[in-house]
């Protein structure tokens, strides 16, 4: 039979509150009382329930993980998967577990994220950006719950967010091509209205203008960050001559799709058309030819998200926004 804290207290001849204080290392308890209670706990093998520990400490050691948006990122998305693994490893070393919040359907009792965060007494939330962000995400952002976003701008009183300097992502690519005498440049961007996609598009257009490189309207296409959209966008770019000498895709997956379209068109990747992606996902190292890309430091993004969230949980918010520098990696494409 599973013992309760009241039964342990009765066996030790103390109050349940005293047992709770001893189990949570509160000061002000005599060594004799502490020894007596610990002897009972050890002899019975008593383990407090999660709810009892949460009630006593006012902390659950749970972090809510939210994939925001009506069009949320896939759990197997290679970029976010690496960021979350880094976050999980860092936050886990601090004694926290992760609870994933589903957005597939909202029931009436615990429908929105804020209600669920309060119900499960999470200590904080990590919010991963998707598309068509729901208003309930911003209700959580404006609440008392500590929140950190990845690729989503959070402005709440207990919130922060981290992202790569996406303007610099595009600027670095265009500068590299300019310095290598390449002026005929196509661009495949992500969702219009997406924070990251818009920053990359802005960086592309402004840096092209900075170097007085003409932007060819037919060479600017948009996708959804996934391979098929990159393939379709590249087919539109190749629909008529002249062809660009290089294409910058705002994600590696779109770049891989673009490479397939270039091959189908009988053109040589890296010779007739150079291809540069963004993110430096694992697949870049195994594509043929190996894909040049702009590396986002996914491990650093995850660690920063974890430490920012811990600071807010502990009442020490440092920054509202943290930008991480990208790194251009030139391979064979």
DASULQUI-V112776 format. One record per pair of residues at least 12 apart in sequence whose ideal C-beta (glycine too) atoms are under 7 Angstrom apart, sorted by the first residue. I is the first residue (numbers start at 1). J is the second residue. D is the distance in whole Angstrom. If there is no record, write none. Layout:
# DASULQUI-V112776
i=I j=J d=D
i=I j=J d=D
This chain:
# DASULQUI-V112776
i=3 j=44 d=6
i=3 j=46 d=5
i=5 j=19 d=5
i=5 j=20 d=7
i=5 j=48 d=6
i=5 j=52 d=6
i=8 j=40 d=6
i=8 j=41 d=6
i=8 j=44 d=7
i=8 j=46 d=5
i=11 j=40 d=5
i=12 j=36 d=5
i=12 j=37 d=5
i=12 j=40 d=5
i=14 j=33 d=6
i=14 j=37 d=6
i=18 j=33 d=7
i=18 j=37 d=7
i=19 j=37 d=6
i=20 j=56 d=4
i=22 j=34 d=5
i=22 j=37 d=5
i=22 j=38 d=7
i=23 j=48 d=6
i=24 j=56 d=5
i=24 j=57 d=6
i=54 j=121 d=5
i=59 j=123 d=6
i=60 j=120 d=7
i=60 j=121 d=4
i=60 j=122 d=6
i=60 j=123 d=6
i=61 j=95 d=6
i=61 j=96 d=5
i=61 j=97 d=6
i=61 j=123 d=7
i=62 j=96 d=7
i=62 j=97 d=6
i=62 j=99 d=5
i=62 j=120 d=6
i=62 j=122 d=5
i=62 j=123 d=6
i=63 j=91 d=6
i=63 j=96 d=5
i=63 j=98 d=5
i=63 j=122 d=6
i=63 j=123 d=6
i=63 j=124 d=5
i=63 j=125 d=7
i=63 j=126 d=6
i=64 j=99 d=5
i=64 j=101 d=5
i=64 j=117 d=5
i=64 j=122 d=4
i=64 j=125 d=4
i=65 j=98 d=5
i=65 j=99 d=7
i=65 j=100 d=5
i=65 j=101 d=7
i=65 j=126 d=5
i=66 j=101 d=5
i=66 j=113 d=6
i=66 j=125 d=6
i=66 j=127 d=5
i=66 j=128 d=7
i=67 j=103 d=7
i=67 j=128 d=5
i=67 j=130 d=6
i=68 j=127 d=5
i=68 j=128 d=6
i=68 j=129 d=6
i=68 j=130 d=5
i=68 j=133 d=5
i=68 j=134 d=7
i=68 j=137 d=5
i=68 j=152 d=6
i=69 j=129 d=7
i=69 j=130 d=3
i=69 j=131 d=5
i=69 j=132 d=5
i=69 j=133 d=5
i=69 j=134 d=7
i=70 j=132 d=4
i=70 j=134 d=6
i=71 j=130 d=6
i=71 j=131 d=4
i=71 j=132 d=5
i=72 j=103 d=6
i=72 j=130 d=4
i=73 j=128 d=6
i=73 j=130 d=5
i=78 j=281 d=4
i=78 j=282 d=6
i=79 j=279 d=5
i=79 j=281 d=6
i=79 j=296 d=7
i=79 j=298 d=7
i=80 j=128 d=6
i=82 j=298 d=4
i=83 j=150 d=6
i=83 j=298 d=5
i=83 j=301 d=5
i=83 j=302 d=5
i=84 j=302 d=7
i=85 j=302 d=7
i=86 j=298 d=6
i=86 j=299 d=5
i=86 j=302 d=3
i=86 j=303 d=6
i=87 j=126 d=6
i=87 j=302 d=4
i=87 j=305 d=5
i=87 j=306 d=5
i=90 j=302 d=7
i=90 j=303 d=5
i=90 j=306 d=4
i=91 j=306 d=4
i=94 j=310 d=6
i=99 j=120 d=6
i=99 j=122 d=6
i=101 j=113 d=6
i=101 j=116 d=6
i=112 j=136 d=4
i=112 j=139 d=6
i=113 j=136 d=5
i=113 j=137 d=6
i=113 j=140 d=4
i=114 j=136 d=7
i=114 j=139 d=5
i=114 j=140 d=5
i=114 j=143 d=5
i=114 j=145 d=7
i=117 j=140 d=6
i=117 j=145 d=5
i=123 j=313 d=5
i=124 j=145 d=7
i=124 j=146 d=4
i=124 j=147 d=7
i=124 j=309 d=5
i=124 j=312 d=7
i=124 j=313 d=5
i=125 j=140 d=6
i=125 j=145 d=6
i=125 j=147 d=5
i=126 j=148 d=6
i=126 j=305 d=6
i=126 j=309 d=7
i=127 j=147 d=6
i=127 j=149 d=4
i=127 j=152 d=6
i=127 j=154 d=7
i=128 j=150 d=5
i=129 j=149 d=7
i=129 j=150 d=6
i=129 j=151 d=4
i=129 j=152 d=4
i=129 j=195 d=7
i=131 j=191 d=6
i=131 j=194 d=6
i=133 j=152 d=7
i=141 j=154 d=5
i=141 j=155 d=7
i=141 j=156 d=4
i=141 j=159 d=5
i=142 j=156 d=5
i=143 j=156 d=7
i=144 j=158 d=6
i=145 j=158 d=7
i=146 j=158 d=5
i=146 j=309 d=6
i=146 j=312 d=4
i=146 j=313 d=5
i=147 j=159 d=4
i=148 j=160 d=5
i=148 j=161 d=6
i=148 j=162 d=7
i=148 j=305 d=5
i=148 j=308 d=5
i=148 j=309 d=4
i=149 j=161 d=4
i=150 j=162 d=6
i=150 j=163 d=7
i=150 j=301 d=6
i=150 j=305 d=6
i=151 j=163 d=5
i=151 j=195 d=6
i=151 j=196 d=5
i=152 j=195 d=7
i=153 j=195 d=6
i=158 j=312 d=6
i=160 j=308 d=5
i=160 j=312 d=7
i=160 j=317 d=7
i=160 j=319 d=6
i=160 j=320 d=6
i=160 j=321 d=7
i=161 j=321 d=6
i=162 j=301 d=6
i=162 j=304 d=5
i=162 j=305 d=5
i=162 j=308 d=6
i=162 j=322 d=5
i=162 j=324 d=7
i=163 j=196 d=7
i=163 j=323 d=7
i=164 j=296 d=5
i=164 j=324 d=5
i=164 j=326 d=5
i=165 j=323 d=4
i=165 j=324 d=7
i=165 j=325 d=6
i=165 j=326 d=6
i=166 j=196 d=5
i=166 j=199 d=4
i=166 j=200 d=5
i=166 j=203 d=7
i=167 j=199 d=5
i=167 j=202 d=6
i=167 j=203 d=4
i=168 j=203 d=7
i=168 j=325 d=7
i=168 j=326 d=6
i=169 j=200 d=6
i=169 j=203 d=6
i=169 j=278 d=6
i=169 j=294 d=5
i=169 j=326 d=5
i=170 j=200 d=5
i=170 j=203 d=3
i=170 j=204 d=4
i=170 j=207 d=6
i=170 j=248 d=7
i=171 j=203 d=5
i=171 j=207 d=4
i=172 j=294 d=6
i=172 j=326 d=6
i=172 j=328 d=5
i=173 j=248 d=5
i=173 j=276 d=5
i=173 j=294 d=6
i=173 j=328 d=7
i=174 j=204 d=6
i=174 j=207 d=4
i=174 j=208 d=6
i=174 j=211 d=7
i=175 j=207 d=7
i=176 j=328 d=6
i=177 j=246 d=5
i=178 j=211 d=5
i=178 j=213 d=7
i=182 j=245 d=5
i=182 j=246 d=5
i=182 j=274 d=7
i=183 j=213 d=5
i=184 j=244 d=5
i=184 j=245 d=4
i=185 j=213 d=7
i=185 j=244 d=6
i=185 j=246 d=5
i=185 j=248 d=7
i=186 j=219 d=4
i=186 j=237 d=5
i=186 j=244 d=4
i=186 j=247 d=4
i=187 j=204 d=5
i=187 j=219 d=7
i=187 j=220 d=5
i=187 j=248 d=5
i=188 j=221 d=5
i=188 j=223 d=6
i=188 j=230 d=6
i=188 j=233 d=5
i=188 j=234 d=7
i=188 j=247 d=7
i=188 j=249 d=4
i=188 j=250 d=6
i=188 j=254 d=5
i=188 j=258 d=6
i=189 j=201 d=5
i=189 j=222 d=5
i=189 j=250 d=5
i=190 j=222 d=7
i=190 j=223 d=7
i=190 j=224 d=7
i=190 j=225 d=5
i=190 j=250 d=5
i=190 j=251 d=6
i=191 j=224 d=6
i=192 j=222 d=6
i=197 j=250 d=6
i=200 j=250 d=5
i=204 j=248 d=7
i=218 j=237 d=7
i=219 j=237 d=5
i=219 j=244 d=5
i=221 j=233 d=4
i=221 j=236 d=5
i=221 j=237 d=6
i=223 j=254 d=5
i=225 j=251 d=4
i=225 j=253 d=6
i=225 j=254 d=6
i=226 j=253 d=5
i=226 j=254 d=7
i=227 j=253 d=5
i=227 j=254 d=7
i=227 j=256 d=5
i=227 j=257 d=4
i=228 j=257 d=6
i=229 j=254 d=6
i=229 j=257 d=7
i=230 j=249 d=6
i=230 j=253 d=7
i=230 j=254 d=3
i=230 j=255 d=6
i=230 j=256 d=7
i=230 j=257 d=3
i=230 j=258 d=5
i=231 j=257 d=4
i=231 j=258 d=7
i=231 j=260 d=5
i=231 j=261 d=5
i=233 j=254 d=7
i=233 j=258 d=7
i=234 j=247 d=7
i=234 j=257 d=7
i=234 j=258 d=4
i=234 j=261 d=4
i=234 j=262 d=6
i=235 j=261 d=5
i=238 j=261 d=7
i=238 j=265 d=5
i=243 j=273 d=6
i=244 j=273 d=6
i=245 j=273 d=7
i=245 j=274 d=7
i=246 j=273 d=7
i=246 j=274 d=4
i=247 j=273 d=6
i=247 j=275 d=6
i=248 j=276 d=5
i=249 j=277 d=5
i=249 j=278 d=7
i=250 j=278 d=6
i=251 j=277 d=6
i=251 j=278 d=6
i=251 j=279 d=6
i=252 j=277 d=4
i=252 j=278 d=6
i=252 j=279 d=5
i=252 j=280 d=7
i=252 j=281 d=5
i=252 j=283 d=7
i=252 j=284 d=6
i=252 j=291 d=6
i=252 j=293 d=6
i=255 j=275 d=5
i=255 j=276 d=7
i=255 j=277 d=3
i=255 j=291 d=6
i=256 j=283 d=6
i=256 j=287 d=6
i=256 j=291 d=7
i=258 j=275 d=6
i=259 j=275 d=6
i=259 j=287 d=7
i=259 j=333 d=7
i=269 j=289 d=6
i=269 j=333 d=5
i=270 j=289 d=5
i=270 j=332 d=6
i=270 j=333 d=5
i=274 j=333 d=6
i=275 j=291 d=7
i=275 j=292 d=7
i=275 j=333 d=4
i=276 j=292 d=5
i=276 j=293 d=6
i=277 j=291 d=5
i=277 j=293 d=4
i=278 j=293 d=6
i=278 j=294 d=5
i=279 j=293 d=7
i=279 j=296 d=5
i=280 j=293 d=5
i=280 j=295 d=4
i=280 j=296 d=7
i=280 j=329 d=6
i=289 j=332 d=3
i=289 j=333 d=5
i=290 j=331 d=4
i=290 j=332 d=5
i=290 j=333 d=7
i=291 j=331 d=6
i=291 j=333 d=5
i=292 j=329 d=6
i=292 j=330 d=5
i=292 j=331 d=5
i=292 j=333 d=5
i=293 j=329 d=5
i=294 j=326 d=5
i=294 j=328 d=5
i=295 j=326 d=6
i=295 j=327 d=4
i=295 j=329 d=5
i=296 j=326 d=6
i=297 j=324 d=5
i=300 j=324 d=6
i=301 j=324 d=6
i=304 j=322 d=6
i=304 j=324 d=7
i=308 j=322 d=7
